[in-house]
Amino acid sequence: MGLLMTKSLREQVYEYLRDEINKHEILPGSTINLNELSKKLGISKTPLRDAIIQLEIKGFVTILPRRGVIVKKLTLQEVKDSYTIVGALESAVLLEVFNRIDESHISRMQKLNGLQVDALQKEEYDLYYRHNLDFHNVFLDLSDNQTLKNVIMPLKQRLYDFPRRGYIREWELNNCREHEQFIENIRKKDSRAAAGLLRDVHWSFKVQEQNIRKFYRNGNGFDPR
């Protein structure tokens, strides 16, 4: 079966392509050759096309008639829009589930934030991002609104899954400090402060803009428009 095993072939191809983009094996702005990829993976074009459609829906590629599949560059406007949307949705979810958050969830967030700091100290940035996603998922997973969560995750994947060459350690450490304040607000039962921190600081493009510009400028596949 080539490089891929059985089980939800479309999803495997989708994850494979996303991983190739993340590893810089497929460059933003480049064209994906479906014939070559089909031969490389040892699969038919049907699951490959299905995966490409999924990638287009989630904003990773553009399918152009007679020109093929183009890997999209991440624009500054897209980053700004994504921050605004994620901040609004995450704060809304937090307010929805706030009364369901108990000490076990707080302890889980505290542990994950500590793991993020440890990963940063060791310069294990991919591990840091995984723990970061898990941190936010502690409260997001309390929501029954699957549609809303299906909107948030692709936006985060779009932000995180492009090649990351330039890391800003102090920015990431400051994110962890924001997490600490977030946890403290929850301990105090201050839902408005916790939600406001998410929306108006943690996911605020204006607050984070300087580091956002530096972060994406240091990597490839970014269009600064």
Secondary structure as GFF3:
##gff-version 3
##sequence-region A 1 225
A	DSSP	alpha_helix	9	22	.	.	.	ID=ss1
A	DSSP	beta_strand	31	32	.	.	.	ID=ss2
A	DSSP	alpha_helix	34	41	.	.	.	ID=ss3
A	DSSP	alpha_helix	45	57	.	.	.	ID=ss4
A	DSSP	beta_strand	61	64	.	.	.	ID=ss5
A	DSSP	beta_strand	68	71	.	.	.	ID=ss6
A	DSSP	beta_strand	74	75	.	.	.	ID=ss7
A	DSSP	alpha_helix	76	97	.	.	.	ID=ss8
A	DSSP	three_ten_helix	98	100	.	.	.	ID=ss9
A	DSSP	alpha_helix	103	121	.	.	.	ID=ss10
A	DSSP	alpha_helix	125	140	.	.	.	ID=ss11
A	DSSP	alpha_helix	146	160	.	.	.	ID=ss12
A	DSSP	alpha_helix	169	187	.	.	.	ID=ss13
A	DSSP	alpha_helix	191	197	.	.	.	ID=ss14
A	DSSP	pi_helix	198	202	.	.	.	ID=ss15
A	DSSP	alpha_helix	205	217	.	.	.	ID=ss16
A	DSSP	beta_strand	222	223	.	.	.	ID=ss17
###
